[in-house]
């Protein structure tokens, strides 16, 4: 029986690359996001400069993964809707009967995400709490009984520098705001709890900081000139995806729990290459 990886936020960016990487590694996959078809519009989303939605969709990701031989389940899931999150987990378990790897990649990306402290409103923090704390908790909690029954399971949570340190400059000058920093700080704490409490029952959990990744969102946020200026500090989405596969499949991965793994330096250390084909 093939193993199953469930990747959230898989319509584009790191999530899409991760789905393709696990399909290439021989997994069947479940993928979720809000965008089933390219061009769909949603409240609280990053857009192109002309107002159009970003490119990418779950169905496009699924087509690529199926060409690699994977069975793919496509699920529309909204992090800001707890019922949607819980239903997605139930559907994956009903369809495949198991989940071996959970990648908590999806995040809330509203335009208010990095407002300055004095501009920040309570409703933004409510969305952060829902998207960065409650949704990953609900999803992980929903799949955990199946992982425990299997006697094995891997959970990978995606953090960022904002969850690990203070911003280099103020939010209105290119740094991150309190809302995003608080959300990612919460993400950074989940894996260690899972490993400490459930590790003896076969659960492995990892916290990974991808670094600056040239996703569609980054390109629209900082533009081509910004990407060029950061070129020596960036990596394609396929690089963290390759790191996730290594963590989920290599027997040596156990030793990399209880820390934040910086994907780009880790890939260099382990000789992990991004497959961009």
Secondary structure as the mmCIF struct_conf table of DSSP 4:
data_model
#
loop_
_struct_conf.conf_type_id
_struct_conf.id
_struct_conf.beg_label_comp_id
_struct_conf.beg_label_asym_id
_struct_conf.beg_label_seq_id
_struct_conf.end_label_comp_id
_struct_conf.end_label_asym_id
_struct_conf.end_label_seq_id
STRN STRN1 UNK A 4 UNK A 8
BEND BEND1 UNK A 9 UNK A 9
BEND BEND2 UNK A 11 UNK A 12
HELX_RH_AL_P HELX_RH_AL_P1 UNK A 13 UNK A 24
TURN_TY1_P TURN_TY1_P1 UNK A 25 UNK A 26
STRN STRN2 UNK A 28 UNK A 33
BEND BEND3 UNK A 34 UNK A 34
BEND BEND4 UNK A 36 UNK A 37
TURN_TY1_P TURN_TY1_P2 UNK A 38 UNK A 39
BEND BEND5 UNK A 43 UNK A 44
STRN STRN3 UNK A 47 UNK A 47
TURN_TY1_P TURN_TY1_P3 UNK A 49 UNK A 50
BEND BEND6 UNK A 51 UNK A 51
HELX_LH_PP_P HELX_LH_PP_P1 UNK A 52 UNK A 52
STRN STRN4 UNK A 53 UNK A 53
HELX_LH_PP_P HELX_LH_PP_P2 UNK A 54 UNK A 54
BEND BEND7 UNK A 55 UNK A 55
HELX_RH_AL_P HELX_RH_AL_P2 UNK A 58 UNK A 67
TURN_TY1_P TURN_TY1_P4 UNK A 68 UNK A 69
STRN STRN5 UNK A 72 UNK A 76
TURN_TY1_P TURN_TY1_P5 UNK A 79 UNK A 80
HELX_RH_AL_P HELX_RH_AL_P3 UNK A 82 UNK A 96
BEND BEND8 UNK A 97 UNK A 97
BEND BEND9 UNK A 100 UNK A 100
STRN STRN6 UNK A 101 UNK A 104
TURN_TY1_P TURN_TY1_P6 UNK A 111 UNK A 114
TURN_TY1_P TURN_TY1_P7 UNK A 117 UNK A 119
HELX_RH_AL_P HELX_RH_AL_P4 UNK A 122 UNK A 128
HELX_RH_PI_P HELX_RH_PI_P1 UNK A 129 UNK A 134
HELX_RH_AL_P HELX_RH_AL_P5 UNK A 135 UNK A 150
TURN_TY1_P TURN_TY1_P8 UNK A 151 UNK A 151
STRN STRN7 UNK A 153 UNK A 159
HELX_RH_3T_P HELX_RH_3T_P1 UNK A 161 UNK A 163
TURN_TY1_P TURN_TY1_P9 UNK A 164 UNK A 164
BEND BEND10 UNK A 165 UNK A 165
BEND BEND11 UNK A 168 UNK A 169
HELX_RH_3T_P HELX_RH_3T_P2 UNK A 171 UNK A 173
TURN_TY1_P TURN_TY1_P10 UNK A 174 UNK A 174
BEND BEND12 UNK A 175 UNK A 175
HELX_RH_AL_P HELX_RH_AL_P6 UNK A 178 UNK A 198
HELX_RH_3T_P HELX_RH_3T_P3 UNK A 199 UNK A 201
TURN_TY1_P TURN_TY1_P11 UNK A 202 UNK A 202
STRN STRN8 UNK A 203 UNK A 209
STRN STRN9 UNK A 212 UNK A 213
HELX_RH_AL_P HELX_RH_AL_P7 UNK A 216 UNK A 229
TURN_TY1_P TURN_TY1_P12 UNK A 230 UNK A 230
HELX_RH_3T_P HELX_RH_3T_P4 UNK A 231 UNK A 233
STRN STRN10 UNK A 234 UNK A 235
HELX_RH_AL_P HELX_RH_AL_P8 UNK A 237 UNK A 249
HELX_RH_3T_P HELX_RH_3T_P5 UNK A 251 UNK A 256
BEND BEND13 UNK A 258 UNK A 259
STRN STRN11 UNK A 260 UNK A 262
HELX_RH_AL_P HELX_RH_AL_P9 UNK A 263 UNK A 270
TURN_TY1_P TURN_TY1_P13 UNK A 271 UNK A 271
#
